[in-house]
């Protein structure tokens, strides 16, 4: 049995996803995907910056044994499908807006072979995310390395 987690604001607090992975594995369920939520208006309260899911994967998940951290962080791109966030060749930051939101360009590997339109995505502002965490009582100092992830 496999689990496909949607990585939302409410389960993005430090070490919550690690705790989930560990308990899923103990229950006989393999973590498979962690999806970052897309930028639709109705999902605003759930969205987190791509940088947070990358921070979680690189800093927190590495504390678990390899057999537990089997999931892959992905962003489901319209018309293109799943884009693996660890694959630098599948996306890039093309600009940062005044509010600190990063704009990403997602494209499939086939873009070098076929004419396929890329997908532009304006991410959640890291600053806004950290302020929300702070307002909810989280120690934002624990998240300070988030700025280094793309």
C-alpha angles and dihedrals in degrees: 000000000000134000126217108195123198106219104222137165090263095058097033096089114119115290096355093114091046088053090049093049092050094050093044090054091049087053092052096257120127117218104235112167136008108202122204110220117250126239103262118143093238091056097053094114091053101045125108131181117272085236090067095055089047091048090051093049096047102037109026105027091053088069090067125079113267094250090061099048097061097130127107124220110231141174114211105224118200111253091358102066127212116003113196107229094209089060105089091192091064098060144012139187108250100177146352117227127220092265090053096256113146120226113215130198112213121192135162124246088250090069089090090056106032139030100261123159117240123226124236117208129186108211131211112277110257090216092054090048092051092047090052091050090050091050088053092054100260120142100243091194086078089062099047095116090062090095091069097060126089 
